[in-house]
């Protein structure tokens, strides 16, 4: 006689704040996949904010070194490209999984 283990249901990636708080108490690891994307999105926001701030400071004469702005622009561009590549890879993996016939 064969014994079958039940399949866990699919969990949502993004929940409301209440659900996330309750989940983090019960499951400290949380959804690693969702956390990686949240961190990447936050990184894009942070680097973009830094770029905008340095653009303002350069335009108003508050900084003397324009290389700081160039570096911030490169960081923001790289962060956005990384997020897009992560999204593309996740979509490719999802599409591959959808093509699998059982």
N, C-alpha and C positions, 0 to 999 in steps of 0.2 A: 504494500500500500504506500502511495506517495504522499508526502506531506507538503502542502503549499504554504508559503508565507505570504501574508497580505501585502499589497503594494501600498505605500504611503501616498496620500493624496497630494496633488500639486499645490504648493504654497504660493501665495501672492508675493510679488517682489516688493511692492510698495504698499504699506498699510497706513492707516491713520496713526497719529502720534500716540493715541491711547493704546492701540494694539501693539505698536512697536515697543512701548514701555513695558507692557505686560509680557511681550515676547522676550525682551532682553532679560527680564527677571527669570523666566522659565528656561530660556535657551540662550546662554551668554554668548555663544558663537554667532547666533543670528544667521541670516542668510549671507554667506560670504560673497556670493555673486552680486547681490544687491549692494552690499557695502562697498565693493570695489567700484561699482558704477557711481555710487553716491560720492565717494572720495574723488573720483575723476571729474565729476561735474563740479564739485566744490573747488577743485584745483583750477579748473577753467575760470570759475567766477573770481577766485582770489587773484590769479595772474592778470585777468582782465582789469580788475579794480586797481591793481598796482600800476598797470600800464596807463590807465586813464589818469590816475593821480600824478604820475611822473610827467605825462603830457601837459597837464595843467601847470605843474611846477616849472617845467621848462618854458612854457608860454608866458608865465608871469615872472620869469627871471629868478626863481627861487633856487634853482640848481645850476651849477656851472658846467657840469660834465654831461654832455649829450649821450655819451656812451651808456649811461645808466638807462636811458630811455630805449636805446637800441637793444640792450640786453633784456629789458622788460618786454619789449615787443616780440623778441625771439622766444622768450619763455611762454608768453600768451599764445603765440602761434603754435608752438610745439605741443602745449597742453591741449589746445583745440584739435589738432591733428591726431593726437593720441586718442582722445575721446572718440573721434570719428572712426578711427581704425578699430577701436574696441567694439563700437557699435556694429560696424560692418562684419567683424569676425563673429560676433554673437548672432547676428542675423544669418550669416552663412551656416553656422552650426545649427541654428534652429531649422533652416530650410533643409539641411541634410537629414536631420532627425525626422522631419515631416515626410521625406521621401522614402524612409524605411518602411517596408511592408512587413507586417507581422503575419 
